Amino acid sequence: MAAIKLMNNSASFSDASVTSTTVSALRTELDLSSSAVINVNGTIAGDNDPVSEGDFVATVTNNKTGGR
């Protein structure tokens, strides 16, 4: 298990323990949308990019509507 900092549908990072070693596996483990953008340590990550102990992982989903 790897301890990461995760920001998913929240305004701040929280501790999370995951078994995933890639972004693709993390999407499956945490049931993240395939359309969500995943940032690892402040950089947009592709599905084959690694997820490691201590990483800061943020999910960004553009499902908001608004305006006038």
mmCIF file of the C-alpha atoms, coordinates in Angstrom:
data_MODEL
# 
_entry.id   MODEL 
# 
loop_
_atom_site.group_PDB 
_atom_site.id 
_atom_site.type_symbol 
_atom_site.label_atom_id 
_atom_site.label_alt_id 
_atom_site.label_comp_id 
_atom_site.label_asym_id 
_atom_site.label_entity_id 
_atom_site.label_seq_id 
_atom_site.pdbx_PDB_ins_code 
_atom_site.Cartn_x 
_atom_site.Cartn_y 
_atom_site.Cartn_z 
_atom_site.occupancy 
_atom_site.B_iso_or_equiv 
_atom_site.pdbx_formal_charge 
_atom_site.auth_seq_id 
_atom_site.auth_comp_id 
_atom_site.auth_asym_id 
_atom_site.auth_atom_id 
_atom_site.pdbx_PDB_model_num 
ATOM 1  C CA . MET A 1 1  ? 0.000   0.000  0.000   1.00 0.00 ? 1  MET A CA 1 
ATOM 2  C CA . ALA A 1 2  ? 1.107   3.505  -0.805  1.00 0.00 ? 2  ALA A CA 1 
ATOM 3  C CA . ALA A 1 3  ? 0.133   6.544  1.241   1.00 0.00 ? 3  ALA A CA 1 
ATOM 4  C CA . ILE A 1 4  ? -0.756  9.450  -1.031  1.00 0.00 ? 4  ILE A CA 1 
ATOM 5  C CA . LYS A 1 5  ? -2.409  12.842 -0.580  1.00 0.00 ? 5  LYS A CA 1 
ATOM 6  C CA . LEU A 1 6  ? -5.664  12.876 -2.557  1.00 0.00 ? 6  LEU A CA 1 
ATOM 7  C CA . MET A 1 7  ? -7.904  15.762 -3.591  1.00 0.00 ? 7  MET A CA 1 
ATOM 8  C CA . ASN A 1 8  ? -11.096 14.300 -5.063  1.00 0.00 ? 8  ASN A CA 1 
ATOM 9  C CA . ASN A 1 9  ? -14.360 16.276 -4.869  1.00 0.00 ? 9  ASN A CA 1 
ATOM 10 C CA . SER A 1 10 ? -12.927 18.393 -2.076  1.00 0.00 ? 10 SER A CA 1 
ATOM 11 C CA . ALA A 1 11 ? -11.098 21.657 -1.539  1.00 0.00 ? 11 ALA A CA 1 
ATOM 12 C CA . SER A 1 12 ? -8.063  20.144 0.161   1.00 0.00 ? 12 SER A CA 1 
ATOM 13 C CA . PHE A 1 13 ? -5.811  17.109 0.154   1.00 0.00 ? 13 PHE A CA 1 
ATOM 14 C CA . SER A 1 14 ? -6.458  14.223 2.531   1.00 0.00 ? 14 SER A CA 1 
ATOM 15 C CA . ASP A 1 15 ? -4.542  11.047 3.325   1.00 0.00 ? 15 ASP A CA 1 
ATOM 16 C CA . ALA A 1 16 ? -5.407  7.993  1.252   1.00 0.00 ? 16 ALA A CA 1 
ATOM 17 C CA . SER A 1 17 ? -3.928  4.502  1.121   1.00 0.00 ? 17 SER A CA 1 
ATOM 18 C CA . VAL A 1 18 ? -3.950  2.910  -2.335  1.00 0.00 ? 18 VAL A CA 1 
ATOM 19 C CA . THR A 1 19 ? -2.526  -0.196 -3.957  1.00 0.00 ? 19 THR A CA 1 
ATOM 20 C CA . SER A 1 20 ? -2.365  1.336  -7.447  1.00 0.00 ? 20 SER A CA 1 
ATOM 21 C CA . THR A 1 21 ? 0.986   2.002  -9.052  1.00 0.00 ? 21 THR A CA 1 
ATOM 22 C CA . THR A 1 22 ? -0.309  3.766  -12.190 1.00 0.00 ? 22 THR A CA 1 
ATOM 23 C CA . VAL A 1 23 ? -2.931  6.433  -12.893 1.00 0.00 ? 23 VAL A CA 1 
ATOM 24 C CA . SER A 1 24 ? -4.994  3.899  -14.848 1.00 0.00 ? 24 SER A CA 1 
ATOM 25 C CA . ALA A 1 25 ? -5.091  1.510  -11.887 1.00 0.00 ? 25 ALA A CA 1 
ATOM 26 C CA . LEU A 1 26 ? -5.925  4.420  -9.580  1.00 0.00 ? 26 LEU A CA 1 
ATOM 27 C CA . ARG A 1 27 ? -8.922  5.324  -11.772 1.00 0.00 ? 27 ARG A CA 1 
ATOM 28 C CA . THR A 1 28 ? -10.216 1.772  -11.308 1.00 0.00 ? 28 THR A CA 1 
ATOM 29 C CA . GLU A 1 29 ? -9.406  1.518  -7.594  1.00 0.00 ? 29 GLU A CA 1 
ATOM 30 C CA . LEU A 1 30 ? -11.090 4.822  -6.722  1.00 0.00 ? 30 LEU A CA 1 
ATOM 31 C CA . ASP A 1 31 ? -13.842 4.581  -9.371  1.00 0.00 ? 31 ASP A CA 1 
ATOM 32 C CA . LEU A 1 32 ? -12.718 7.821  -11.051 1.00 0.00 ? 32 LEU A CA 1 
ATOM 33 C CA . SER A 1 33 ? -14.306 8.907  -14.314 1.00 0.00 ? 33 SER A CA 1 
ATOM 34 C CA . SER A 1 34 ? -12.337 8.160  -17.453 1.00 0.00 ? 34 SER A CA 1 
ATOM 35 C CA . SER A 1 35 ? -12.944 11.796 -18.451 1.00 0.00 ? 35 SER A CA 1 
ATOM 36 C CA . ALA A 1 36 ? -11.414 13.191 -15.240 1.00 0.00 ? 36 ALA A CA 1 
ATOM 37 C CA . VAL A 1 37 ? -8.012  14.831 -15.563 1.00 0.00 ? 37 VAL A CA 1 
ATOM 38 C CA . ILE A 1 38 ? -5.552  13.455 -13.024 1.00 0.00 ? 38 ILE A CA 1 
ATOM 39 C CA . ASN A 1 39 ? -2.725  15.617 -11.732 1.00 0.00 ? 39 ASN A CA 1 
ATOM 40 C CA . VAL A 1 40 ? 0.194   14.004 -9.925  1.00 0.00 ? 40 VAL A CA 1 
ATOM 41 C CA . ASN A 1 41 ? 2.444   16.412 -8.049  1.00 0.00 ? 41 ASN A CA 1 
ATOM 42 C CA . GLY A 1 42 ? 1.025   19.359 -10.017 1.00 0.00 ? 42 GLY A CA 1 
ATOM 43 C CA . THR A 1 43 ? 1.497   17.828 -13.471 1.00 0.00 ? 43 THR A CA 1 
ATOM 44 C CA . ILE A 1 44 ? -1.205  16.403 -15.732 1.00 0.00 ? 44 ILE A CA 1 
ATOM 45 C CA . ALA A 1 45 ? -0.644  12.648 -15.750 1.00 0.00 ? 45 ALA A CA 1 
ATOM 46 C CA . GLY A 1 46 ? -1.464  10.074 -18.403 1.00 0.00 ? 46 GLY A CA 1 
ATOM 47 C CA . ASP A 1 47 ? -2.933  6.680  -17.603 1.00 0.00 ? 47 ASP A CA 1 
ATOM 48 C CA . ASN A 1 48 ? 0.479   4.984  -17.789 1.00 0.00 ? 48 ASN A CA 1 
ATOM 49 C CA . ASP A 1 49 ? 2.186   7.454  -15.451 1.00 0.00 ? 49 ASP A CA 1 
ATOM 50 C CA . PRO A 1 50 ? 3.227   6.146  -12.020 1.00 0.00 ? 50 PRO A CA 1 
ATOM 51 C CA . VAL A 1 51 ? 1.630   6.835  -8.653  1.00 0.00 ? 51 VAL A CA 1 
ATOM 52 C CA . SER A 1 52 ? 4.064   6.504  -5.757  1.00 0.00 ? 52 SER A CA 1 
ATOM 53 C CA . GLU A 1 53 ? 4.269   6.844  -1.999  1.00 0.00 ? 53 GLU A CA 1 
ATOM 54 C CA . GLY A 1 54 ? 3.927   10.493 -0.937  1.00 0.00 ? 54 GLY A CA 1 
ATOM 55 C CA . ASP A 1 55 ? 2.488   11.759 -4.241  1.00 0.00 ? 55 ASP A CA 1 
ATOM 56 C CA . PHE A 1 56 ? -0.078  14.552 -4.285  1.00 0.00 ? 56 PHE A CA 1 
ATOM 57 C CA . VAL A 1 57 ? -2.904  13.422 -6.583  1.00 0.00 ? 57 VAL A CA 1 
ATOM 58 C CA . ALA A 1 58 ? -5.757  15.715 -7.636  1.00 0.00 ? 58 ALA A CA 1 
ATOM 59 C CA . THR A 1 59 ? -8.722  14.862 -9.832  1.00 0.00 ? 59 THR A CA 1 
ATOM 60 C CA . VAL A 1 60 ? -10.344 17.511 -12.014 1.00 0.00 ? 60 VAL A CA 1 
ATOM 61 C CA . THR A 1 61 ? -13.734 16.902 -13.566 1.00 0.00 ? 61 THR A CA 1 
ATOM 62 C CA . ASN A 1 62 ? -15.348 19.487 -15.787 1.00 0.00 ? 62 ASN A CA 1 
ATOM 63 C CA . ASN A 1 63 ? -19.003 18.726 -15.125 1.00 0.00 ? 63 ASN A CA 1 
ATOM 64 C CA . LYS A 1 64 ? -20.112 22.160 -13.995 1.00 0.00 ? 64 LYS A CA 1 
ATOM 65 C CA . THR A 1 65 ? -22.518 24.396 -15.853 1.00 0.00 ? 65 THR A CA 1 
ATOM 66 C CA . GLY A 1 66 ? -23.231 28.039 -15.300 1.00 0.00 ? 66 GLY A CA 1 
ATOM 67 C CA . GLY A 1 67 ? -23.178 31.477 -16.765 1.00 0.00 ? 67 GLY A CA 1 
ATOM 68 C CA . ARG A 1 68 ? -25.974 33.715 -17.824 1.00 0.00 ? 68 ARG A CA 1 
# 
